[in-house]
Amino acid sequence: MRRLVIMNQKGGVGKTTTTANLGGALARMGWRVLMVDLDPQAHLSIHFGFDPEQEAPTIYDVLTGDAKAGDVLFRSAEGVTLIPSCVDLAAAEVELVGHADRHAILVRAIDALDEPFDAVLIDCPPSLGLLTLNGLTAAYEVLIPLQPHFLALQGLMKLGQTVALVRERLNPMLRIAGVVICMQDTGTLLSAEVIHGLEQILEAQRRAGNAWSDARIFHTRIRRNIKLAECPSHQVSIFEYAAKSNGALDYAALAHEMFAAVEVKELVAADVAATIPMPAPRTEPVPAVEVPMSRQAAGA
């Protein structure tokens, strides 16, 4: 099972958009996808048609011990399963202060699920508090969406320090998988300069042998695309809303790059690239950091 936490303490960088549409791409691959909405704003939940105002159990009830994860699963029309959120989740950090293992509630809840999943995607709030700590403890990989603006680089080192601390004390399997550039304005000088600066930062951190050792900047760039902003109001991913848009093409490419070990340069750059057949997951257990092979490549 692949477990990714999508995080950045800076808001508005594309965390929820990436979680929703990467999950949608994996579902098109035939993967059994579980998404966990750890943000009290519940935008990921709303994106897939869950009403956070209804009287239904959510991740808040799981964290406070009033429900099991298997009791709060929400099935979307696209074939992804969601553990939804609600505004009450904002109070969870205060309510759990006296809980001895408050950082490990989510990982125990996911481990206790009877239903098998191939990938778990955890959408975190724009902070480094207890909710994000639960996400980091439950995950194996960290994906960092980053808008190519100068100020977006400023919090990266703090984020890396947090990941290193969690890996040292709580979750030794955790690693930073990499950074995905979101909302890119192609061809701008600022974008190129920020990406160059990010490359220099990661190179220096790799030499230091810390939490960034395995991190990379994914070749896929998520271009600014109005269709990505529109699809949440229709409660579907970009693949259901505008399958031939740049947004769909980019997230399909990211899914290939991250989960099928396909380099972007090998993809067919056509207007129908968003519908390129994607490999199905292997049926046998896969180590957390291993990239699953296609059935054909595995000889199935």
Stockholm file with secondary structure:
# STOCKHOLM 1.0

chainA/1-300         MRRLVIMNQKGGVGKTTTTANLGGALARMGWRVLMVDLDPQAHLSIHFGFDPEQEAPTIYDVLTGDAKAGDVLFRSAEGVTLIPSCVDLAAAEVELVGHADRHAILVRAIDALDEPFDAVLIDCPPSLGLLTLNGLTAAYEVLIPLQPHFLALQGLMKLGQTVALVRERLNPMLRIAGVVICMQDTGTLLSAEVIHGLEQILEAQRRAGNAWSDARIFHTRIRRNIKLAECPSHQVSIFEYAAKSNGALDYAALAHEMFAAVEVKELVAADVAATIPMPAPRTEPVPAVEVPMSRQAAGA
#=GR chainA/1-300 SS CEEEEECCSSSSSSHHHHHHHHHHHHHHTTCCEEEEECCTTCHHHHHTTCCTTSSCCCHHHHHTTSSCGGGSCEECTTSCEEECCCGGGGGHHHHTTTCTTGGGHHHHHHHTCSSCCSEEEEECCSSCSHHHHHHHHHCSEEEEEECSSGGGGTTHHHHHHHHHHHHHHTCTTCEEEEEEEEEECTTCHHHHHHHHHHHHHHHHHHHHTSTTTTCEEEEEEEECCHHHHHGGGGTSCHHHHCTTSHHHHHHHHHHHHHHSCCCGGGSCCSTTGGGCCCCCCCSSCCCTTSCCCCTTTTTC
#=GC SS_cons         CEEEEECCSSSSSSHHHHHHHHHHHHHHTTCCEEEEECCTTCHHHHHTTCCTTSSCCCHHHHHTTSSCGGGSCEECTTSCEEECCCGGGGGHHHHTTTCTTGGGHHHHHHHTCSSCCSEEEEECCSSCSHHHHHHHHHCSEEEEEECSSGGGGTTHHHHHHHHHHHHHHTCTTCEEEEEEEEEECTTCHHHHHHHHHHHHHHHHHHHHTSTTTTCEEEEEEEECCHHHHHGGGGTSCHHHHCTTSHHHHHHHHHHHHHHSCCCGGGSCCSTTGGGCCCCCCCSSCCCTTSCCCCTTTTTC
//
